[in-house]
Amino acid sequence: MTDAQRSSVWDGALAELGARDAVAILCRGLSDAVQAAPRPPSRVRVRLGGASIEVEWPPPAESSTMPPPAEETTPETTGHVVRAELVGTFYRQPEPGTKPFVEVGDIVEPDQQVAIVEAMKLMNPVVVDVGGRVAQILVDDAEGVEYDQPLIVIDQEVGE
């Protein structure tokens, strides 16, 4: 159905109602829309031919009471960064209450497991691909991680 045909159908339906009832229905619809909105509209357009209501709201004002969003800072890291290979929950220990896989200052070897990322109830090992000393652990235990997020920094010069 084209816009012209649709408009003709609306006009016929409105003619059957009568102009006064049709305007009342449109105004009721407009009133409902405005009352449901969090702020008043900046522009309203009601058309009777083709029966349409157009409401435009201004963009949300910046609230002076809201602090500006904190800029995400990436800690400065020097060394080899071990990154998350998938999205999930980072765990530093094999089971709750047990000793963590590694602590800052520990020496690690290539292919050593240093953490777990749980995704969809599967425990995925986090394995280092280089040897060295654990310089930083960038994520807290049981914290959510994103794909490619830095997890651990390894200082390779110490382990050689």
C-alpha positions in Angstrom: 0.0 0.0 0.0 1.4 3.4 -1.0 1.5 6.4 1.3 -1.3 8.0 -0.8 -3.5 4.9 -0.4 -2.7 4.8 3.3 -3.6 8.5 3.7 -6.8 7.9 1.8 -7.8 5.1 4.1 -7.1 7.2 7.2 -9.0 10.1 5.8 -12.0 7.9 5.2 -11.9 6.5 8.7 -11.5 10.0 10.1 -14.5 11.2 8.1 -16.6 8.5 9.6 -15.6 9.6 13.1 -16.2 13.2 12.5 -13.5 15.9 12.8 -14.2 16.6 16.5 -13.8 13.0 17.6 -10.8 12.4 15.3 -9.0 15.5 16.8 -9.9 14.3 20.3 -8.4 10.9 19.6 -5.2 12.4 18.2 -4.9 14.8 21.2 -5.4 11.9 23.6 -2.6 10.0 21.9 -0.4 13.1 22.1 -1.2 13.7 25.8 -0.3 10.0 26.6 3.0 10.3 24.8 4.0 13.6 26.5 3.0 12.3 30.0 5.1 9.2 29.5 8.2 11.2 28.5 10.7 12.3 31.1 10.7 15.9 29.9 8.5 18.1 27.8 8.8 18.0 24.0 10.5 20.8 22.0 8.1 20.4 19.0 4.7 18.8 18.4 2.9 18.4 15.1 -0.6 16.9 14.8 -2.1 16.3 11.3 -5.6 15.4 10.7 -5.4 14.4 7.1 -3.5 11.1 7.2 -3.9 11.1 11.0 -0.4 11.5 12.4 1.3 12.8 15.5 4.9 13.8 15.5 6.7 14.7 18.7 10.3 15.9 19.0 12.2 16.1 22.2 15.3 18.2 22.8 18.6 16.3 23.4 19.2 15.6 27.0 20.9 18.5 28.8 24.2 17.9 30.4 23.6 17.8 34.2 26.0 20.0 36.1 25.6 17.8 39.2 26.9 14.7 37.4 30.6 14.3 37.5 32.3 13.8 34.1 32.9 10.2 33.1 36.2 8.9 34.4 38.7 8.4 31.7 39.9 4.8 31.6 43.6 4.8 32.2 45.8 1.9 31.3 48.5 1.3 33.8 52.0 1.8 32.4 53.5 -1.6 31.8 57.0 -2.6 30.8 57.5 -6.2 29.9 55.6 -8.9 28.2 51.8 -8.6 28.7 49.7 -11.7 29.1 46.2 -11.0 27.6 42.8 -12.6 28.0 42.1 -14.9 25.1 38.3 -14.8 25.7 35.7 -13.0 27.7 34.9 -14.4 31.1 35.8 -14.3 34.8 39.5 -14.1 35.9 40.6 -16.4 38.7 44.1 -16.3 40.3 43.7 -19.7 42.0 42.6 -23.2 41.0 39.9 -23.4 43.6 38.5 -21.0 46.2 40.6 -20.9 49.3 43.7 -22.3 47.7 47.1 -20.7 46.9 47.1 -18.5 43.8 48.9 -19.8 40.7 51.4 -16.9 40.9 52.2 -13.8 42.9 54.0 -10.7 42.0 57.8 -11.5 42.1 57.3 -15.2 41.2 59.5 -16.7 38.4 57.5 -18.3 35.6 58.5 -20.5 32.7 57.1 -20.7 29.2 53.8 -22.7 29.1 53.2 -22.4 32.8 49.6 -21.8 33.9 49.3 -18.5 35.8 45.5 -18.1 36.1 42.1 -19.3 34.8 39.4 -17.5 32.8 36.0 -19.1 33.3 33.6 -18.7 30.3 30.3 -20.5 30.2 31.2 -22.8 33.1 34.4 -23.9 31.3 37.7 -23.3 33.1 40.2 -22.1 30.5 43.8 -22.0 31.6 45.8 -18.8 31.2 49.3 -19.9 30.1 52.4 -17.6 29.7 54.3 -18.0 26.5 57.6 -16.5 27.9 59.7 -17.0 31.0 60.5 -14.3 33.5 59.4 -12.7 36.8 55.7 -11.7 37.4 56.0 -7.9 37.5 52.3 -7.0 37.8 48.9 -8.7 38.1 46.5 -6.2 36.5 43.2 -7.9 37.3 41.6 -8.8 40.7 40.5 -12.3 41.5 36.9 -13.1 40.3 36.8 -9.9 38.1 35.2 -10.0 34.7 37.6 -9.6 31.8 37.2 -8.7 28.1 38.9 -10.3 25.1 42.5 -9.1 24.7 42.5 -7.3 28.1 45.9 -7.2 29.8 46.0 -9.6 32.7 49.6 -10.1 33.9 52.9 -8.4 33.1 56.1 -10.6 32.9 59.6 -9.0 33.2 61.5 -11.2 30.8 65.0 -9.9 31.6 64.9 -11.4 35.1 64.1 -15.0 34.1 66.8 -15.3 31.4 
